[in-house]
Amino acid sequence: MGKPVIATDVLGYRDIVQDQITGFLTPVQNPGALSEAMIKMILLPKSARVEIGKNAKRRVMNFFSDEVICEQLVLLTDETISRSSGQGISQ
């Protein structure tokens, strides 16, 4: 089971956390907003937290799993080689 996340709205986290879908994003250096997000998460019904957690896990598996990252790395490497030599490594 995935876990809902509370994160600061900065590069990196912003790519992973979709506000109110996979967790909550809060403004940088805003402890009030962070505490509000924590309270909001605590007050959510368990079913909503479970759903947000499932959404989070699905997003990570679809976009950030080892397999996906490796595939993207191979494609990027192939593209880089193609640009520099005119040929790719995948045939």
C-alpha positions in Angstrom: 0.0 0.0 0.0 1.2 3.5 -0.8 1.4 6.3 1.6 0.0 9.9 1.2 2.7 12.5 1.4 3.0 16.0 2.7 5.9 17.8 1.0 7.3 21.3 0.3 6.4 22.6 -3.2 10.0 22.5 -4.6 11.5 21.0 -7.7 11.7 17.2 -7.3 8.8 16.9 -4.9 6.6 18.9 -7.3 7.3 16.2 -9.9 6.2 13.4 -7.7 3.5 14.8 -5.5 0.3 15.9 -7.1 -1.5 18.2 -4.7 -4.6 16.6 -3.1 -4.2 13.6 -5.4 -1.1 11.8 -4.2 -0.5 14.0 -1.1 -0.3 17.6 -0.2 2.2 20.3 -1.4 2.9 23.2 0.9 4.7 26.5 0.1 8.4 26.8 0.9 9.2 28.1 4.4 5.6 28.3 5.5 5.2 26.4 8.7 1.5 27.5 9.0 0.7 25.9 5.7 2.6 22.7 6.7 0.7 22.4 9.9 -2.6 23.0 8.1 -1.7 20.2 5.6 -0.9 17.9 8.5 -4.2 18.7 10.2 -6.0 18.2 6.9 -4.4 14.8 6.5 -5.2 13.7 10.0 -8.9 14.8 9.6 -9.4 13.0 6.3 -11.4 9.8 6.5 -9.3 6.7 6.5 -10.8 5.7 3.1 -9.6 9.1 1.6 -6.0 8.6 3.0 -6.0 5.0 1.6 -7.1 6.3 -1.8 -4.4 9.1 -1.8 -1.9 6.5 -0.8 -3.0 4.2 -3.7 -2.7 7.1 -6.1 0.8 7.9 -4.8 2.0 4.3 -5.2 0.5 4.1 -8.7 2.2 7.4 -9.7 5.6 6.2 -8.4 5.3 2.9 -10.1 4.2 4.4 -13.4 6.8 7.2 -13.6 9.6 6.6 -11.1 10.1 2.8 -10.7 13.5 1.2 -11.4 12.2 -0.2 -14.7 10.8 3.1 -15.9 14.0 5.0 -15.0 16.2 2.4 -16.6 14.1 2.5 -19.8 14.3 6.3 -19.9 18.1 6.1 -19.3 18.5 3.7 -22.2 16.4 5.9 -24.5 18.4 9.0 -23.5 21.7 7.2 -24.0 20.6 5.9 -27.4 19.4 9.4 -28.4 22.7 10.9 -27.3 24.7 8.3 -29.2 22.5 8.8 -32.3 23.1 12.5 -32.2 26.8 12.2 -31.9 27.4 9.3 -34.3 24.3 9.1 -36.5 23.4 5.6 -35.3 21.6 4.3 -32.2 22.4 1.3 -30.1 18.9 -0.2 -30.4 18.2 -1.8 -33.8 
